[in-house]
Amino acid sequence: MSNTSKIIYTKTDEAPMLATYSLLPIVQAFTASAGIDVETRDISLAGRILA
């Protein structure tokens, strides 16, 4: 049985969003070689209201 690892990368609103989108490709590049999936989730206020 193959068990793959997964990292949940959360997106937030306003200024942290810039850090999220600038760091996410770097995290994905490092984790791809290790076979780890990176999944994004929106935890911003607008995302929580729409959910």
N, C-alpha and C positions, 0 to 999 in steps of 0.2 A: 504494500500500500504506500502510495506516495503522498506525503503531507507537505504542501507548499506553505511557506510563510507569507504573511501579508502585513503590510504597514498601512494604517489608516492615517492619511495626511489631511488635516482639517484646514478648511479655508475660512477665514474670518473677514470682517468688513473693514473698510477704510485703510489706514496706513499699514497694518499688518499684511494686507493683501499684496502689496508690493514685495515684501519679503517672501511671502508664500510663492509667488510666481517666479521670483528670481532664484530661489533655492530649490524649488521642485525639480527642475531638469537635472540638477546636480545629484539630488537624492536618487532620482530614477536611474541615472547613469551608474552610480555605485551599486545600487541594489539589483540591477538587471544582471550583472555578471555573477551574482550570488544566487540568482533564481528566486528573488523575493519580489512579490508584486506590491506595487504602491497604488492604493485606492484613495481617491479624494472624496471628502464629504464637506458640505457647506454648513457651517455652524453659525453663520452670521445672523443677526437679528432678523433681517428680511427673509432669509432662508427658513428660519424657525417659524416665522409668522405664516409663510406660504405653505409650510408643511402642515 
